[in-house]
Each structure stands twice: as C-alpha cells, then as structure tokens.
C-alpha cells in the first residue's frame, strides 16, 4: 500500500503547476514565523526534483546570521547533518541528492528548526517519505528541535496514512496555505 501511495503522490507532485510560486509562499510562512525568528539554527534538506524548493530559506537563514545544517546519508539508514556556509560546499551524493562534502556534524537542540521533506502528510502530521527510513531513524535518536514538514497542499492526505511503530510524527506541516500544528 505504501509503495502505491508513494507512486501516486510523486505523480501528483510532479504534475503540480506553479511549484516555484508555491515554494515562495511556503518559504514566506517559515521566514515570518516566530519559530524561525527565535531560532539560531536551521536543519534543512536540499530540495531535489519536484520537492518544495528550500534554497531561498537556506540563503535567507545565512543572511539572518543563522547556522544551516543539511543531511548526508550514510550506510545502515544513518544520516547526519553537517553545517554548511555555502551551497558550493555540496556535491552529488547518494540517490542524486546534493550533500555536504564534510564538515562539522550538528545535532539538534531545543529551539532548532528541522525542515523535513516527504511525499504525503496526514492530519496527524504523519509523513510518508521515500521509503529509506533515514528521517525516522534520525528522529528516534534526536528528539530535540521542532520537526516541520514542507509540502504543497496537494500532498495533504485526507485519510490517516499507514504507519509503522518506527514512524515519527512531525510537530507541524507547512503548505502554501500556511502552518498546520
């Protein structure tokens, strides 16, 4: 069932119109929020394909004097976040995702924002990712920070998503329509 949901969700997201405009609206909701204003560090993903674009958020965080960390996947579903100071510090890694070449590992603490990709999000803030389990494994070990899913409204799932015991719900989801906490 999850595989079928992933395929349908990806097809819907790939066909979505005005992705750039909607990504800008999502970025504005984040950048105008108290959660963003009050944090010193952003743990962001580097968008790829038809995902919500994150470069504007990353660049603005730097302009605002915030530290930015992005993920790098390792073996055994391990993922670590590394602080970067420029997008030039990224190179293509596993799965075709731009990842940091190295640097200092960052661990989230209270007050940090963790921006999370996904394919579908339900009303209970469960997320259906790409199936690797990297984020859930990471969240099981690192419970600090506010986990926020970035999604287009078309990625909201009306029913409850099928979940496993290892799935970790998010604290909020942001679409072009605003915050859902």
N, C-alpha and C positions, 0 to 999 in steps of 0.2 A: 504493500500500500504506500509506504513512504517513497519508494522508487517512482511509482506512478505520480504521486503528488509533486515530487521534485521535477519530473519531466514537464508536467503541465504548468507548474509555477514558472519554470525557466522560459517556456514558450510564451507565456503571458508577459513576463518582464521583458523579454527580447522584442516583443511586438509593441511595447508601450511607446506612445508618442510623447514628445516634449519632455524627455528624460532630463536634459540639461536644465530646463526651466524648473522642473520639479525638484531636482537636486539642489538648485539655488534656494528654493523655498525651504527645503529641509535644513540646509546649512544655516539659513537665517533663523529658524526656530531654535537651533542649537546655540548659535552665537549670541542671541538675545536673551538666553535663559540665565537665571541666577546660578544654576548648577555650573554652567560654563564660566560665568563671571567670577565665581568663587573658587574655581579650581586652579591649581598650578600646573597640572599635568593632564595631557590627553593621551589615551591609548587608542589609536585609530587603526583602521585597516586601510590598506592602499587599494582603492577600488580597481576592479577589472571588468571587462565586458559590459554588461548592462546593469551592473550594480549602481546604487546611489553613489554619485561622484563625491569623493572625500578630499580632493586636493585643495579646494577652496578653504575648507575647515582647517586643514593642516597648515596652510600658508598663513591664515589669519591667526591661528594659535601662536605661531612664531612671532608674528608682528605684535601680538599682545604680550609677548615675553613668557609664554608658556612652554614647557618642555613637551616634546612629542615623541611617543614611542610607537613603533609598529611591529607586527609579528613576523617571526621567521619560524617555519615549521621544521621540525627535526624528525627523527625516526620514532617509532612506537607512539604515534599520535601526540608527541610532545611539541609544544610551541612555547617560544619565549619572546618577549617584547624587548626591543633594543631602541635606545634613544637615537634619534637622527636629528640633524640640524639643517639638512638639505635633501631634496628629492634626488640629487645626484649621488647620494650615498646608497641608492637602491640598485639592485641588479635582478635580472630574472632568475627566480628560484624554482622550487618545486611547483608543479601544477600551473606554470606560466605566470605566477604571481610575482610582482616586484617585491623584493625583500631586502632588508638591510644586509650589507656585506659583513658586518660585525659590529663591534662597539660594546657599550656597557649595557648589561641586562638590567631592565627595570621591572620592579614588582609593584603592583598597585597597592595603594594605601587608601585609607578613608579620605573621601573627598575627591579622588581621581575619577575622571570620566572614561569609561571604556565603550567605544563605539563598535558595534557588532554587526557584521553582515548576515544575510540569510536569504532564504527563498520564500518562506511563508512565516507569518506570525499570527497567533490567535489572540482572542480577547483576554486570555490568562497570561499573556506575554511569554507563551511557549514559542520556540522558534524551530523551524525546520531548516537545517543548514544543508551543506553539500554531501554529508554522509561520512566525513572523515572522523568526526568526534573531537577535533582539535580544541574548539572553544569550550565544550562541556568538560573535557579533561582539564583544561586550564582553570576554568571556574571552580571545579571541585577542589583544586589546590589553593586557589587565590580567591578568597571570598570578599576582600575589601574593594571599595570603589563602587560606582554606580554603573551598571551594565545597561546600555541603551542600544536597542536595535534600530538600525536605519533602514527604512523600507518605503517603497511607493505605496500609496493607498491600495493599488491593485494587488499588492502582496498580502493584504489582510485576509485571513481565512475566517469565514463566518462560524464554522464549527470548531470544536476543540481538536487540536492536532493530536495524532497518535504520539505518545511519549513513552520513553523508557525510564527506568529508575535512574539512569546516569544523566538524563537531560536536566539542565539547569535553567529555570525560567529567568527572564530578564527583569529589570526594575522598571523599564519604560520602553516604549516604541515611539519613534518619531516618523511621521509621514509628512507629505507636503501640506496636509491638513492640520498639523500640529502635534503636540505631545499627548500620549496616552499612558497615564501612570496607573 
